[in-house]
Amino acid sequence: MSGRQSANPAETDAKAGARARIPQPDTRQSTQPTGAGTEPEEGGAVADSDAADEFPASFKDAVGASLRSMEPTARKWWFDVLRPPLFWTEGLPAAGESWAYAKTGPWCRSDSPIRVAATVWQILTTPLRFIAFYASWLTERPSRFLVFITVYALLASTSYASWLPWIW
């Protein structure tokens, strides 16, 4: 016997039975899969001929079935958790709403270290959010932006606000 064949006939029969239950690409066309019989196996159980039909015929079908089963969960996560607001139709939440969500949101326990980390994150990112919010507000209308640039230039040219950097 070669090194790949087993000397134990029970082990060889078990492997053959296991191989017979692996679906073949042509099992969907036939009425009964080849190799899977209805006679009792060594354990005394009867192999179900319809059991092979519930397995996908190929790896591609198995992956597709798995992805289809995960789709509702993935959609929920994308639309409820991961999707950023739409630039054209939705706005960002106010800083107070974000702060309240970090402090009292239903996403973790109130005594969790994750809650503390979220609160610290809000504290650390508030200055950046403040600057970004007002930069967005200034650039929303051309008249607003021109008034800002004019006032800024006048202030920067005086001795009282000479510490302001020149933009141009």
N, C-alpha and C positions, 0 to 999 in steps of 0.2 A: 504494500500500500504506500502511496505517496504521503508526504507530510500534510497535505491538505485534507485527506480523507480521514474520517473518524473510524476507529476500530470498534466503537460501541454501536451496535445496530439501533438501539433505542434513541441515541442521540442523532443518528443519521435520519431516522424516521421523523423525529421532532423538527429537524431542520427542513426536511422535505415538506412537512405539513405547514411550516411557517412560510416557506417559499410559495406554496400553493395559495396561501391567503393573500399574497401580494398581488394587487390588481395589475393586469396586463393591459396594454393599450387597446386590445381588441375585445375586452370584456363587455363593452356596451353594446356590441352588435350581437353577441351570442346570448342564448337564453340561460345557459349554465356555464360558469367559468370552468376552464379546463384545469384539472388537477384538484379541484375542491369537490370531494365526493360527499355523499350523504351517509356513507358507512361510518360506524363508530371508530374514533381514533383510540390511541392507547389509553388516554385518560377516561374513556367511556363516554365522552361527549360527542354529540352529533354536530358536524359542521353545517352551518346554515348556508344554503346556496345563495340566498338573497343578501347575505352580509357583505359579500364582495361588491355588490352594486352600490352600496352607500359610500364606498371609497372613490375618490376622483381617479380618472384614468391616467392622468399624467401629473408631473410636478407643477406644470403651469396651471392646471385646473385646481390643484390643491392650494397654491398660492392665491389664486383668484378667489376661491371660496373663503379662505382665511381673511383676505382683505375685505371682501363683502361683509363678513360677519363683524369686522371692526369698524365699518363705515359709520354707524350711528354714534359710536363713542368718539370717533375722530371728528365728526361734524360738530358734536356738542363742544368738544375742546376748542376747535377752531373758532366757532362763532361766539362762544361764551367766554373763553379765557384768552386765547392767543391772538386773535385778530385785532390789530390796531384799529382805531377809529378811521373811518373813511375820510380822506382829506377833503373831498368835495362836499360832503353832506353832513358830516358829524364833527362835533367839537370835542376837545379834551375836557375831562372833568376839572372843576375848579380845585385849587390847592386845598381848600377846606374839605371838599368831598374826599380827596385822596387821603388827607390826614385822618378823617373820621373812619374811612375804610381800613386804614392801617391800625387804628386804635380799637375798633369795635367790630370789624368785619366778621362774617360767619365762616371764614376760610380756615381758622385755627382756634384753639382754645385760648382763653384770655391770659392764662398763666404760662403760655408756651414761650420758649426762647425765640421761636420764629416771630412771634408778635413783637418782642423787644427789638429784633433785627429790623423788622419792617418800620417800626417807629424811628429807630436810628437812621434808617435809609431816608425817611421823609425829612428828618432834620438836616441830613447832609446834602440832600438834593434840592432843598427849597431855594437857596440862592441862585443856583443854575436855572431852575424853573422860573424864578422871578425875572431874571434877565431875558430868557427865551420868550416868556409871555409878553413882556413889554416891547421887545424887538419885533415880535410878530404884530403887536398892536400898532406900533409906529409905521411899519411897512404896509399896513393894510390899506391905507389911503394916501395918495400922493400929497395932498394938501397937509396932512398930519406930518408926513416925513419932511416936507419943505419947511414947515414952521419949526420943527425940531432942529434941523440943520442950521437954520438962520439964527435961532436963539443960542444954539451951541457955539456957533462962530462968533457971535457978539460977546458971549461970556468968555470965550477963550482968548479974545483980544483985549480984555480988560486986565488991569493989574490985580483985581480981586480973585479972578479965576484963572490966573496964569498957569496954574498947575495942571489945567486940563490939556491933554495932548491935542495937537492939531491933526485934523483928519486929512487935510490935503497937503 
